Amino acid sequence: MQFFTADTHFFHERLLGVSEFAPRPFLTVEDMNETIINNWNRRVGKNDVVYHLGDIAILHTRPEKVALEKIFEVLDQLNGRLVLIKGNHDSRALFKYLQQHNHPVGNHQKFEFHDVGVLIKMNHRQYYMTHYPMMMGIVKQIINLHGHIHHYTVPIKENINVGVDTPETDYLKKKPPFGTPFSQAEIEEMVAGKAEDFAKRH
């Protein structure tokens, strides 16, 4: 199965508690990391694929190698194969380190890397997955799944924020626990819900 997420921001202390940017209800990064890992692994199986649309982690520990090791340790605890699309907080050094420590999961490698985006077909639609929201103009049957904007939403029905902080879970009948990657069915429910919402308003 395929799942979708963004903006996990593992280790990012500035998001804890009452942050003005993207507040998260955790006292420590360890608690936040563990919650995301547990909720992720309850849903994602070992052979599933998770598209992570950027901003994996932020950790400024020195030397850098120590920070990269810690991020790898967290990512290696996550079930599934990770297709990583580079976010503005994801360094080339991180991708290089993950590539050096890549290992097989079934017939594929644990990590796959993309600088800009990935296009897939799913249920008669094309999904263009990027970190930043894309302004694509008028297009038929193309949905942009993105992250980057945390608690905000793009006022365009074809743009769906799949980050862990997304407000677009309001379109779901049942919100998954924090940090759980979204299923294909949930993505389609968000797409349909946003389209219906916009049809009422425009």
C-alpha angles and dihedrals in degrees: 000000000000126000135181136214144144143184099035088156093193112200093011104145096183091069095059121110117337101004117162092219108049111340118208124192099237132111096207137023088236089060091047093047092048093048092052093045093049095045091045093051094047088063108026121071125213094258098041123108122235120195106210109195099203147284095081100169143342116212123151097188114145133256090046092224090067091054092048091049091052093049091048090051090055095045091047090058091059117097120238137026115300122222101197121203111192117252127196090262095048112097127211086236090061093050090046092051092048090049091052090051096039115133138180123277106185107312095339140060121265093239133040120184134215127173100203117006152316129234120209135171117231127167098343094313135095117232117201108198118203137152096234119051109259123222099216101167119220109346132159121233095351119122123187113219110194147152132200100096099073109189094016135084132211111242091232120097095220093059116083121184108216097178120129089252097047119143089207089087082084084082091060123090088216123026115218118231117275114289096015110138112240120253124228089255092054092049090053091047090053092047092050093043094050092046090051092047091051092046089058093049103040 
